């Protein structure tokens, strides 16, 4: 059984200031898979993402 590292991912929207705290895994391309699609203000592209291992 393989164990993938889970990450605590904090996503901040610079347009409206909303903050989301999610858990996810790192994909092969270096991005994090959390299921997050877009901010409540409609912003999909300009997001600040910080991740720390759990």
PDBQT receptor file of N, H, CA, C and O in Angstrom, charges set to zero:
ATOM      1  N   UNK A   1       0.848  -1.171   0.000  1.00  0.00    +0.000 N 
ATOM      2  CA  UNK A   1       0.000   0.000   0.000  1.00  0.00    +0.000 C 
ATOM      3  C   UNK A   1       0.903   1.247   0.000  1.00  0.00    +0.000 C 
ATOM      4  O   UNK A   1       1.800   1.363   0.836  1.00  0.00    +0.000 OA
ATOM      5  N   UNK A   2       0.668   2.165  -0.925  1.00  0.00    +0.000 N 
ATOM      6  H   UNK A   2      -0.060   2.072  -1.604  1.00  0.00    +0.000 HD
ATOM      7  CA  UNK A   2       1.459   3.401  -0.980  1.00  0.00    +0.000 C 
ATOM      8  C   UNK A   2       0.757   4.493  -0.191  1.00  0.00    +0.000 C 
ATOM      9  O   UNK A   2      -0.471   4.537  -0.110  1.00  0.00    +0.000 OA
ATOM     10  N   UNK A   3       1.563   5.375   0.389  1.00  0.00    +0.000 N 
ATOM     11  H   UNK A   3       2.560   5.339   0.324  1.00  0.00    +0.000 HD
ATOM     12  CA  UNK A   3       1.018   6.471   1.178  1.00  0.00    +0.000 C 
ATOM     13  C   UNK A   3       1.409   7.782   0.521  1.00  0.00    +0.000 C 
ATOM     14  O   UNK A   3       2.591   8.122   0.472  1.00  0.00    +0.000 OA
ATOM     15  N   UNK A   4       0.446   8.508   0.022  1.00  0.00    +0.000 N 
ATOM     16  H   UNK A   4      -0.514   8.232   0.062  1.00  0.00    +0.000 HD
ATOM     17  CA  UNK A   4       0.708   9.824  -0.556  1.00  0.00    +0.000 C 
ATOM     18  C   UNK A   4       0.590  10.864   0.541  1.00  0.00    +0.000 C 
ATOM     19  O   UNK A   4      -0.260  10.758   1.426  1.00  0.00    +0.000 OA
ATOM     20  N   UNK A   5       1.451  11.873   0.477  1.00  0.00    +0.000 N 
ATOM     21  H   UNK A   5       2.142  11.960  -0.241  1.00  0.00    +0.000 HD
ATOM     22  CA  UNK A   5       1.416  12.934   1.470  1.00  0.00    +0.000 C 
ATOM     23  C   UNK A   5       0.227  13.838   1.216  1.00  0.00    +0.000 C 
ATOM     24  O   UNK A   5      -0.001  14.293   0.095  1.00  0.00    +0.000 OA
ATOM     25  N   UNK A   6      -0.528  14.090   2.277  1.00  0.00    +0.000 N 
ATOM     26  H   UNK A   6      -0.343  13.721   3.188  1.00  0.00    +0.000 HD
ATOM     27  CA  UNK A   6      -1.636  15.040   2.187  1.00  0.00    +0.000 C 
ATOM     28  C   UNK A   6      -1.124  16.413   2.574  1.00  0.00    +0.000 C 
ATOM     29  O   UNK A   6      -0.224  16.542   3.403  1.00  0.00    +0.000 OA
ATOM     30  N   UNK A   7      -1.699  17.428   1.975  1.00  0.00    +0.000 N 
ATOM     31  H   UNK A   7      -2.430  17.324   1.301  1.00  0.00    +0.000 HD
ATOM     32  CA  UNK A   7      -1.284  18.791   2.225  1.00  0.00    +0.000 C 
ATOM     33  C   UNK A   7      -2.454  19.622   2.733  1.00  0.00    +0.000 C 
ATOM     34  O   UNK A   7      -3.603  19.404   2.348  1.00  0.00    +0.000 OA
ATOM     35  N   UNK A   8      -2.146  20.566   3.593  1.00  0.00    +0.000 N 
ATOM     36  H   UNK A   8      -1.212  20.743   3.905  1.00  0.00    +0.000 HD
ATOM     37  CA  UNK A   8      -3.112  21.578   4.020  1.00  0.00    +0.000 C 
ATOM     38  C   UNK A   8      -2.912  22.730   3.052  1.00  0.00    +0.000 C 
ATOM     39  O   UNK A   8      -1.847  23.347   3.035  1.00  0.00    +0.000 OA
ATOM     40  N   UNK A   9      -3.917  23.025   2.253  1.00  0.00    +0.000 N 
ATOM     41  H   UNK A   9      -4.782  22.524   2.267  1.00  0.00    +0.000 HD
ATOM     42  CA  UNK A   9      -3.819  24.019   1.196  1.00  0.00    +0.000 C 
ATOM     43  C   UNK A   9      -4.658  25.236   1.577  1.00  0.00    +0.000 C 
ATOM     44  O   UNK A   9      -5.855  25.120   1.843  1.00  0.00    +0.000 OA
ATOM     45  N   UNK A  10      -4.014  26.409   1.600  1.00  0.00    +0.000 N 
ATOM     46  H   UNK A  10      -3.042  26.504   1.385  1.00  0.00    +0.000 HD
ATOM     47  CA  UNK A  10      -4.701  27.663   1.888  1.00  0.00    +0.000 C 
ATOM     48  C   UNK A  10      -4.774  28.447   0.578  1.00  0.00    +0.000 C 
ATOM     49  O   UNK A  10      -3.747  28.768  -0.019  1.00  0.00    +0.000 OA
ATOM     50  N   UNK A  11      -5.988  28.748   0.141  1.00  0.00    +0.000 N 
ATOM     51  H   UNK A  11      -6.822  28.487   0.626  1.00  0.00    +0.000 HD
ATOM     52  CA  UNK A  11      -6.209  29.492  -1.096  1.00  0.00    +0.000 C 
ATOM     53  C   UNK A  11      -6.793  30.847  -0.721  1.00  0.00    +0.000 C 
ATOM     54  O   UNK A  11      -7.804  30.929  -0.023  1.00  0.00    +0.000 OA
ATOM     55  N   UNK A  12      -6.138  31.916  -1.195  1.00  0.00    +0.000 N 
ATOM     56  H   UNK A  12      -5.316  31.849  -1.761  1.00  0.00    +0.000 HD
ATOM     57  CA  UNK A  12      -6.611  33.274  -0.927  1.00  0.00    +0.000 C 
ATOM     58  C   UNK A  12      -6.921  33.963  -2.251  1.00  0.00    +0.000 C 
ATOM     59  O   UNK A  12      -6.177  33.846  -3.225  1.00  0.00    +0.000 OA
ATOM     60  N   UNK A  13      -8.029  34.677  -2.261  1.00  0.00    +0.000 N 
ATOM     61  H   UNK A  13      -8.633  34.773  -1.470  1.00  0.00    +0.000 HD
ATOM     62  CA  UNK A  13      -8.431  35.434  -3.439  1.00  0.00    +0.000 C 
ATOM     63  C   UNK A  13      -8.037  36.898  -3.236  1.00  0.00    +0.000 C 
ATOM     64  O   UNK A  13      -8.547  37.541  -2.319  1.00  0.00    +0.000 OA
ATOM     65  N   UNK A  14      -7.142  37.441  -4.069  1.00  0.00    +0.000 N 
ATOM     66  H   UNK A  14      -6.727  36.919  -4.814  1.00  0.00    +0.000 HD
ATOM     67  CA  UNK A  14      -6.740  38.830  -3.907  1.00  0.00    +0.000 C 
ATOM     68  C   UNK A  14      -7.825  39.836  -4.327  1.00  0.00    +0.000 C 
ATOM     69  O   UNK A  14      -7.760  41.006  -3.952  1.00  0.00    +0.000 OA
ATOM     70  N   UNK A  15      -8.811  39.389  -5.096  1.00  0.00    +0.000 N 
ATOM     71  H   UNK A  15      -8.865  38.438  -5.401  1.00  0.00    +0.000 HD
ATOM     72  CA  UNK A  15      -9.874  40.297  -5.548  1.00  0.00    +0.000 C 
ATOM     73  C   UNK A  15     -10.854  40.635  -4.434  1.00  0.00    +0.000 C 
ATOM     74  O   UNK A  15     -11.205  41.800  -4.246  1.00  0.00    +0.000 OA
ATOM     75  N   UNK A  16     -11.299  39.615  -3.691  1.00  0.00    +0.000 N 
ATOM     76  H   UNK A  16     -11.014  38.669  -3.844  1.00  0.00    +0.000 HD
ATOM     77  CA  UNK A  16     -12.322  39.863  -2.661  1.00  0.00    +0.000 C 
ATOM     78  C   UNK A  16     -11.815  39.595  -1.240  1.00  0.00    +0.000 C 
ATOM     79  O   UNK A  16     -12.485  39.961  -0.274  1.00  0.00    +0.000 OA
ATOM     80  N   UNK A  17     -10.633  38.957  -1.094  1.00  0.00    +0.000 N 
ATOM     81  H   UNK A  17     -10.088  38.660  -1.878  1.00  0.00    +0.000 HD
ATOM     82  CA  UNK A  17     -10.076  38.701   0.218  1.00  0.00    +0.000 C 
ATOM     83  C   UNK A  17     -10.556  37.416   0.874  1.00  0.00    +0.000 C 
ATOM     84  O   UNK A  17     -10.210  37.147   2.024  1.00  0.00    +0.000 OA
ATOM     85  N   UNK A  18     -11.333  36.630   0.177  1.00  0.00    +0.000 N 
ATOM     86  H   UNK A  18     -11.614  36.848  -0.757  1.00  0.00    +0.000 HD
ATOM     87  CA  UNK A  18     -11.842  35.366   0.732  1.00  0.00    +0.000 C 
ATOM     88  C   UNK A  18     -10.696  34.376   0.926  1.00  0.00    +0.000 C 
ATOM     89  O   UNK A  18      -9.733  34.377   0.159  1.00  0.00    +0.000 OA
ATOM     90  N   UNK A  19     -10.801  33.532   1.953  1.00  0.00    +0.000 N 
ATOM     91  H   UNK A  19     -11.582  33.531   2.577  1.00  0.00    +0.000 HD
ATOM     92  CA  UNK A  19      -9.763  32.546   2.285  1.00  0.00    +0.000 C 
ATOM     93  C   UNK A  19     -10.410  31.178   2.424  1.00  0.00    +0.000 C 
ATOM     94  O   UNK A  19     -11.440  31.032   3.081  1.00  0.00    +0.000 OA
ATOM     95  N   UNK A  20      -9.798  30.179   1.800  1.00  0.00    +0.000 N 
ATOM     96  H   UNK A  20      -8.961  30.298   1.266  1.00  0.00    +0.000 HD
ATOM     97  CA  UNK A  20     -10.287  28.803   1.853  1.00  0.00    +0.000 C 
ATOM     98  C   UNK A  20      -9.175  27.916   2.392  1.00  0.00    +0.000 C 
ATOM     99  O   UNK A  20      -8.026  28.034   1.966  1.00  0.00    +0.000 OA
ATOM    100  N   UNK A  21      -9.504  27.031   3.324  1.00  0.00    +0.000 N 
ATOM    101  H   UNK A  21     -10.438  26.935   3.671  1.00  0.00    +0.000 HD
ATOM    102  CA  UNK A  21      -8.544  26.073   3.862  1.00  0.00    +0.000 C 
ATOM    103  C   UNK A  21      -9.048  24.685   3.488  1.00  0.00    +0.000 C 
ATOM    104  O   UNK A  21     -10.129  24.273   3.908  1.00  0.00    +0.000 OA
ATOM    105  N   UNK A  22      -8.252  23.964   2.690  1.00  0.00    +0.000 N 
ATOM    106  H   UNK A  22      -7.373  24.299   2.349  1.00  0.00    +0.000 HD
ATOM    107  CA  UNK A  22      -8.651  22.667   2.158  1.00  0.00    +0.000 C 
ATOM    108  C   UNK A  22      -7.537  21.655   2.374  1.00  0.00    +0.000 C 
ATOM    109  O   UNK A  22      -6.422  22.013   2.754  1.00  0.00    +0.000 OA
ATOM    110  N   UNK A  23      -7.850  20.391   2.128  1.00  0.00    +0.000 N 
ATOM    111  H   UNK A  23      -8.756  20.101   1.819  1.00  0.00    +0.000 HD
ATOM    112  CA  UNK A  23      -6.845  19.338   2.142  1.00  0.00    +0.000 C 
ATOM    113  C   UNK A  23      -6.775  18.751   0.741  1.00  0.00    +0.000 C 
ATOM    114  O   UNK A  23      -7.782  18.621   0.046  1.00  0.00    +0.000 OA
ATOM    115  N   UNK A  24      -5.554  18.401   0.348  1.00  0.00    +0.000 N 
ATOM    116  H   UNK A  24      -4.735  18.507   0.913  1.00  0.00    +0.000 HD
ATOM    117  CA  UNK A  24      -5.404  17.842  -0.986  1.00  0.00    +0.000 C 
ATOM    118  C   UNK A  24      -4.098  17.093  -1.142  1.00  0.00    +0.000 C 
ATOM    119  O   UNK A  24      -3.319  16.953  -0.200  1.00  0.00    +0.000 OA
ATOM    120  N   UNK A  25      -3.882  16.622  -2.341  1.00  0.00    +0.000 N 
ATOM    121  H   UNK A  25      -4.516  16.735  -3.107  1.00  0.00    +0.000 HD
ATOM    122  CA  UNK A  25      -2.660  15.891  -2.682  1.00  0.00    +0.000 C 
ATOM    123  C   UNK A  25      -1.990  16.589  -3.860  1.00  0.00    +0.000 C 
ATOM    124  O   UNK A  25      -2.645  17.227  -4.684  1.00  0.00    +0.000 OA
ATOM    125  N   UNK A  26      -0.662  16.451  -3.917  1.00  0.00    +0.000 N 
ATOM    126  H   UNK A  26      -0.130  15.933  -3.248  1.00  0.00    +0.000 HD
ATOM    127  CA  UNK A  26       0.086  17.078  -4.996  1.00  0.00    +0.000 C 
ATOM    128  C   UNK A  26       0.062  16.168  -6.215  1.00  0.00    +0.000 C 
ATOM    129  O   UNK A  26       0.286  14.963  -6.106  1.00  0.00    +0.000 OA
ATOM    130  N   UNK A  27      -0.210  16.754  -7.376  1.00  0.00    +0.000 N 
ATOM    131  H   UNK A  27      -0.391  17.734  -7.465  1.00  0.00    +0.000 HD
ATOM    132  CA  UNK A  27      -0.225  15.997  -8.621  1.00  0.00    +0.000 C 
ATOM    133  C   UNK A  27       1.178  15.963  -9.217  1.00  0.00    +0.000 C 
ATOM    134  O   UNK A  27       2.081  16.639  -8.725  1.00  0.00    +0.000 OA
ATOM    135  N   UNK A  28       1.358  15.191 -10.256  1.00  0.00    +0.000 N 
ATOM    136  H   UNK A  28       0.625  14.641 -10.656  1.00  0.00    +0.000 HD
ATOM    137  CA  UNK A  28       2.664  15.052 -10.909  1.00  0.00    +0.000 C 
ATOM    138  C   UNK A  28       3.142  16.374 -11.514  1.00  0.00    +0.000 C 
ATOM    139  O   UNK A  28       4.347  16.602 -11.618  1.00  0.00    +0.000 OA
ATOM    140  N   UNK A  29       2.214  17.243 -11.914  1.00  0.00    +0.000 N 
ATOM    141  H   UNK A  29       1.235  17.058 -11.830  1.00  0.00    +0.000 HD
ATOM    142  CA  UNK A  29       2.612  18.526 -12.521  1.00  0.00    +0.000 C 
ATOM    143  C   UNK A  29       2.938  19.598 -11.485  1.00  0.00    +0.000 C 
ATOM    144  O   UNK A  29       3.245  20.733 -11.849  1.00  0.00    +0.000 OA
ATOM    145  N   UNK A  30       2.874  19.251 -10.187  1.00  0.00    +0.000 N 
ATOM    146  H   UNK A  30       2.624  18.329  -9.891  1.00  0.00    +0.000 HD
ATOM    147  CA  UNK A  30       3.244  20.187  -9.136  1.00  0.00    +0.000 C 
ATOM    148  C   UNK A  30       2.091  20.964  -8.534  1.00  0.00    +0.000 C 
ATOM    149  O   UNK A  30       2.272  21.637  -7.520  1.00  0.00    +0.000 OA
ATOM    150  N   UNK A  31       0.905  20.890  -9.134  1.00  0.00    +0.000 N 
ATOM    151  H   UNK A  31       0.758  20.342  -9.958  1.00  0.00    +0.000 HD
ATOM    152  CA  UNK A  31      -0.258  21.577  -8.585  1.00  0.00    +0.000 C 
ATOM    153  C   UNK A  31      -0.952  20.683  -7.565  1.00  0.00    +0.000 C 
ATOM    154  O   UNK A  31      -0.662  19.491  -7.464  1.00  0.00    +0.000 OA
ATOM    155  N   UNK A  32      -1.875  21.280  -6.810  1.00  0.00    +0.000 N 
ATOM    156  H   UNK A  32      -2.110  22.249  -6.892  1.00  0.00    +0.000 HD
ATOM    157  CA  UNK A  32      -2.552  20.548  -5.744  1.00  0.00    +0.000 C 
ATOM    158  C   UNK A  32      -3.994  20.264  -6.125  1.00  0.00    +0.000 C 
ATOM    159  O   UNK A  32      -4.716  21.150  -6.582  1.00  0.00    +0.000 OA
ATOM    160  N   UNK A  33      -4.405  19.020  -5.933  1.00  0.00    +0.000 N 
ATOM    161  H   UNK A  33      -3.819  18.300  -5.561  1.00  0.00    +0.000 HD
ATOM    162  CA  UNK A  33      -5.780  18.602  -6.226  1.00  0.00    +0.000 C 
ATOM    163  C   UNK A  33      -6.596  18.684  -4.942  1.00  0.00    +0.000 C 
ATOM    164  O   UNK A  33      -6.407  17.894  -4.017  1.00  0.00    +0.000 OA
ATOM    165  N   UNK A  34      -7.514  19.662  -4.903  1.00  0.00    +0.000 N 
ATOM    166  H   UNK A  34      -7.667  20.303  -5.655  1.00  0.00    +0.000 HD
ATOM    167  CA  UNK A  34      -8.361  19.846  -3.736  1.00  0.00    +0.000 C 
ATOM    168  C   UNK A  34      -9.842  19.807  -4.086  1.00  0.00    +0.000 C 
ATOM    169  O   UNK A  34     -10.688  19.680  -3.201  1.00  0.00    +0.000 OA
ATOM    170  N   UNK A  35     -10.155  19.913  -5.361  1.00  0.00    +0.000 N 
ATOM    171  H   UNK A  35      -9.467  20.016  -6.080  1.00  0.00    +0.000 HD
ATOM    172  CA  UNK A  35     -11.543  19.993  -5.780  1.00  0.00    +0.000 C 
ATOM    173  C   UNK A  35     -12.026  21.432  -5.896  1.00  0.00    +0.000 C 
ATOM    174  O   UNK A  35     -13.169  21.669  -6.287  1.00  0.00    +0.000 OA
ATOM    175  N   UNK A  36     -11.166  22.401  -5.557  1.00  0.00    +0.000 N 
ATOM    176  H   UNK A  36     -10.238  22.208  -5.239  1.00  0.00    +0.000 HD
ATOM    177  CA  UNK A  36     -11.530  23.819  -5.611  1.00  0.00    +0.000 C 
ATOM    178  C   UNK A  36     -11.601  24.267  -7.069  1.00  0.00    +0.000 C 
ATOM    179  O   UNK A  36     -10.697  23.979  -7.853  1.00  0.00    +0.000 OA
ATOM    180  N   UNK A  37     -12.667  24.966  -7.431  1.00  0.00    +0.000 N 
ATOM    181  H   UNK A  37     -13.402  25.200  -6.794  1.00  0.00    +0.000 HD
ATOM    182  CA  UNK A  37     -12.842  25.422  -8.808  1.00  0.00    +0.000 C 
ATOM    183  C   UNK A  37     -12.710  26.938  -8.944  1.00  0.00    +0.000 C 
ATOM    184  O   UNK A  37     -11.943  27.420  -9.778  1.00  0.00    +0.000 OA
ATOM    185  N   UNK A  38     -13.463  27.701  -8.119  1.00  0.00    +0.000 N 
ATOM    186  H   UNK A  38     -14.086  27.310  -7.442  1.00  0.00    +0.000 HD
ATOM    187  CA  UNK A  38     -13.386  29.160  -8.211  1.00  0.00    +0.000 C 
ATOM    188  C   UNK A  38     -13.908  29.795  -6.930  1.00  0.00    +0.000 C 
ATOM    189  O   UNK A  38     -14.635  29.172  -6.157  1.00  0.00    +0.000 OA
ATOM    190  N   UNK A  39     -13.525  31.031  -6.730  1.00  0.00    +0.000 N 
ATOM    191  H   UNK A  39     -12.934  31.537  -7.358  1.00  0.00    +0.000 HD
ATOM    192  CA  UNK A  39     -13.941  31.804  -5.554  1.00  0.00    +0.000 C 
ATOM    193  C   UNK A  39     -15.411  32.212  -5.697  1.00  0.00    +0.000 C 
ATOM    194  O   UNK A  39     -15.971  32.169  -6.792  1.00  0.00    +0.000 OA
ATOM    195  N   UNK A  40     -16.016  32.602  -4.600  1.00  0.00    +0.000 N 
ATOM    196  H   UNK A  40     -15.562  32.638  -3.710  1.00  0.00    +0.000 HD
ATOM    197  CA  UNK A  40     -17.411  33.033  -4.641  1.00  0.00    +0.000 C 
ATOM    198  C   UNK A  40     -17.598  34.292  -5.481  1.00  0.00    +0.000 C 
ATOM    199  O   UNK A  40     -18.704  34.555  -5.952  1.00  0.00    +0.000 OA
ATOM    200  N   UNK A  41     -16.535  35.077  -5.676  1.00  0.00    +0.000 N 
ATOM    201  H   UNK A  41     -15.636  34.863  -5.293  1.00  0.00    +0.000 HD
ATOM    202  CA  UNK A  41     -16.624  36.289  -6.496  1.00  0.00    +0.000 C 
ATOM    203  C   UNK A  41     -16.471  35.980  -7.984  1.00  0.00    +0.000 C 
ATOM    204  O   UNK A  41     -16.594  36.878  -8.817  1.00  0.00    +0.000 OA
ATOM    205  N   UNK A  42     -16.203  34.714  -8.327  1.00  0.00    +0.000 N 
ATOM    206  H   UNK A  42     -16.103  33.984  -7.650  1.00  0.00    +0.000 HD
ATOM    207  CA  UNK A  42     -16.077  34.313  -9.729  1.00  0.00    +0.000 C 
ATOM    208  C   UNK A  42     -14.636  34.220 -10.213  1.00  0.00    +0.000 C 
ATOM    209  O   UNK A  42     -14.404  33.831 -11.358  1.00  0.00    +0.000 OA
ATOM    210  N   UNK A  43     -13.680  34.559  -9.391  1.00  0.00    +0.000 N 
ATOM    211  H   UNK A  43     -13.868  34.875  -8.461  1.00  0.00    +0.000 HD
ATOM    212  CA  UNK A  43     -12.270  34.521  -9.764  1.00  0.00    +0.000 C 
ATOM    213  C   UNK A  43     -11.804  33.069  -9.885  1.00  0.00    +0.000 C 
ATOM    214  O   UNK A  43     -11.971  32.282  -8.953  1.00  0.00    +0.000 OA
ATOM    215  N   UNK A  44     -11.216  32.714 -11.038  1.00  0.00    +0.000 N 
ATOM    216  H   UNK A  44     -11.079  33.353 -11.795  1.00  0.00    +0.000 HD
ATOM    217  CA  UNK A  44     -10.712  31.363 -11.256  1.00  0.00    +0.000 C 
ATOM    218  C   UNK A  44      -9.216  31.327 -11.498  1.00  0.00    +0.000 C 
ATOM    219  O   UNK A  44      -8.606  30.264 -11.391  1.00  0.00    +0.000 OA
ATOM    220  N   UNK A  45      -8.608  32.460 -11.820  1.00  0.00    +0.000 N 
ATOM    221  H   UNK A  45      -9.104  33.324 -11.907  1.00  0.00    +0.000 HD
ATOM    222  CA  UNK A  45      -7.217  32.437 -12.267  1.00  0.00    +0.000 C 
ATOM    223  C   UNK A  45      -6.235  33.098 -11.309  1.00  0.00    +0.000 C 
ATOM    224  O   UNK A  45      -5.127  32.588 -11.140  1.00  0.00    +0.000 OA
ATOM    225  N   UNK A  46      -6.588  34.189 -10.690  1.00  0.00    +0.000 N 
ATOM    226  H   UNK A  46      -7.488  34.603 -10.828  1.00  0.00    +0.000 HD
ATOM    227  CA  UNK A  46      -5.664  34.922  -9.831  1.00  0.00    +0.000 C 
ATOM    228  C   UNK A  46      -5.850  34.523  -8.373  1.00  0.00    +0.000 C 
ATOM    229  O   UNK A  46      -6.460  35.257  -7.595  1.00  0.00    +0.000 OA
ATOM    230  N   UNK A  47      -5.320  33.356  -8.005  1.00  0.00    +0.000 N 
ATOM    231  H   UNK A  47      -4.824  32.760  -8.637  1.00  0.00    +0.000 HD
ATOM    232  CA  UNK A  47      -5.468  32.853  -6.645  1.00  0.00    +0.000 C 
ATOM    233  C   UNK A  47      -4.086  32.612  -6.047  1.00  0.00    +0.000 C 
ATOM    234  O   UNK A  47      -3.185  32.128  -6.732  1.00  0.00    +0.000 OA
ATOM    235  N   UNK A  48      -3.919  32.946  -4.778  1.00  0.00    +0.000 N 
ATOM    236  H   UNK A  48      -4.651  33.339  -4.221  1.00  0.00    +0.000 HD
ATOM    237  CA  UNK A  48      -2.675  32.684  -4.070  1.00  0.00    +0.000 C 
ATOM    238  C   UNK A  48      -2.828  31.363  -3.329  1.00  0.00    +0.000 C 
ATOM    239  O   UNK A  48      -3.727  31.202  -2.504  1.00  0.00    +0.000 OA
ATOM    240  N   UNK A  49      -1.932  30.412  -3.636  1.00  0.00    +0.000 N 
ATOM    241  H   UNK A  49      -1.201  30.543  -4.306  1.00  0.00    +0.000 HD
ATOM    242  CA  UNK A  49      -2.023  29.068  -3.063  1.00  0.00    +0.000 C 
ATOM    243  C   UNK A  49      -0.780  28.797  -2.217  1.00  0.00    +0.000 C 
ATOM    244  O   UNK A  49       0.346  28.956  -2.687  1.00  0.00    +0.000 OA
ATOM    245  N   UNK A  50      -0.994  28.384  -0.961  1.00  0.00    +0.000 N 
ATOM    246  H   UNK A  50      -1.909  28.255  -0.578  1.00  0.00    +0.000 HD
ATOM    247  CA  UNK A  50       0.089  27.985  -0.075  1.00  0.00    +0.000 C 
ATOM    248  C   UNK A  50      -0.225  26.583   0.429  1.00  0.00    +0.000 C 
ATOM    249  O   UNK A  50      -1.365  26.290   0.790  1.00  0.00    +0.000 OA
ATOM    250  N   UNK A  51       0.789  25.713   0.453  1.00  0.00    +0.000 N 
ATOM    251  H   UNK A  51       1.715  25.951   0.160  1.00  0.00    +0.000 HD
ATOM    252  CA  UNK A  51       0.561  24.334   0.901  1.00  0.00    +0.000 C 
ATOM    253  C   UNK A  51       1.635  23.928   1.902  1.00  0.00    +0.000 C 
ATOM    254  O   UNK A  51       2.812  24.252   1.743  1.00  0.00    +0.000 OA
ATOM    255  N   UNK A  52       1.201  23.208   2.944  1.00  0.00    +0.000 N 
ATOM    256  H   UNK A  52       0.245  22.945   3.074  1.00  0.00    +0.000 HD
ATOM    257  CA  UNK A  52       2.115  22.646   3.922  1.00  0.00    +0.000 C 
ATOM    258  C   UNK A  52       1.732  21.187   4.152  1.00  0.00    +0.000 C 
ATOM    259  O   UNK A  52       0.546  20.863   4.209  1.00  0.00    +0.000 OA
ATOM    260  N   UNK A  53       2.719  20.305   4.284  1.00  0.00    +0.000 N 
ATOM    261  H   UNK A  53       3.683  20.568   4.238  1.00  0.00    +0.000 HD
ATOM    262  CA  UNK A  53       2.406  18.889   4.531  1.00  0.00    +0.000 C 
ATOM    263  C   UNK A  53       1.720  18.693   5.873  1.00  0.00    +0.000 C 
ATOM    264  O   UNK A  53       1.990  19.418   6.830  1.00  0.00    +0.000 OA
ATOM    265  N   UNK A  54       0.837  17.714   5.936  1.00  0.00    +0.000 N 
ATOM    266  H   UNK A  54       0.618  17.125   5.158  1.00  0.00    +0.000 HD
ATOM    267  CA  UNK A  54       0.157  17.378   7.198  1.00  0.00    +0.000 C 
ATOM    268  C   UNK A  54       0.939  16.338   7.944  1.00  0.00    +0.000 C 
ATOM    269  O   UNK A  54       0.535  15.922   9.029  1.00  0.00    +0.000 OA
TER     270      UNK A  54
